[in-house]
Amino acid sequence: MPAPDGVVVATRDRRTRLATTLDRLAALPEDPPVVVVDNGSRDGTASAVQATHPGVRVVALDRNAGGAARTVGARALATPLVAFADDDSWWAPGALERACALFAAHPRLGLLAARVLVGPEGRLDPVCAAMAASPLPAASDLPGPRVLGFVACGAVVRRDAFLAAGGFHRRFGVGGEEELLALDLAVLGWGLAYVPAVVAQHHPESGPRAGRPEVQARNALRTAWLRRPAGVVLRRTLAAHRSWARPRPLIRAARDLPWVLRERRVLPAAVEQDLRRLEATG
């Protein structure tokens, strides 16, 4: 019988760091199946994984799909639950077993946001601290505080729910891609919960990657355009115009308008209300 949890690792040009992640995943007592989705690496990542970790399935893409590579990996797995890892993160021993039990006990749970510990010193990721203090009303059918966001490398999803919501948007790359997926899961009626008893380790390189803040800002604006009411869209667009010192990011964002208008679906009132509760305390 296949394991209930599989792990998807998206990577690009980081074969050495990826090898450490795969060693950690291979040592887990749960022995999950692992799929590596290679985002068009030029450093021989795919062949290196096949040579050093023959039990790992590799899906080699001919381009950089960013965060959407995780969706490709989820489609390649046959497990009912999918845990995500980056090429510099891994799951703590026992974490996936705990997650599996929680999904079995809570049928409405669509996404479990784990406690992410950063670096060798194990600092709590600031997003996790915010999720722990979520102001959203508690739900008795969820195993922890309700949330509308998560850290991708510390998330476990119900595969069918994840794919029904569309997975990670193919245009968002990496940087703030989680919010849109969280909203779309909530629209479909799935619960998202922060569960600190499930732990992931994240050992990133020091400092943000080049261009990441711009990508995050652009994706935040895209998410508003795609899902928020007109008044919120106007306020967010004006705020972006004021905050971006150079016009280039806003011009790039404006080029998205044709596909944004095609895909725009305003949130139901209940989800919009929850989102405003979060923004009021953020």
DAQUI-V102823 format. One record per helix or strand of 2 or more residues. SS is the DSSP state (H for helix, E for strand). FROM is the first residue (numbers start at 0). TO is the last residue. If there is no record, write none. Layout:
BEGIN
{{SS & FROM & TO} {SS & FROM & TO}}
END
This chain:
BEGIN
{{E & 4 & 10} {H & 14 & 25} {E & 32 & 38} {H & 44 & 51} {E & 56 & 60} {H & 65 & 75} {E & 80 & 85} {E & 88 & 90} {H & 94 & 104} {E & 108 & 117} {E & 122 & 123} {H & 125 & 131} {E & 144 & 145} {H & 151 & 153} {E & 154 & 157} {H & 158 & 163} {H & 177 & 186} {E & 190 & 201} {H & 211 & 226} {H & 229 & 242} {H & 247 & 253} {H & 256 & 262} {H & 268 & 280}}
END
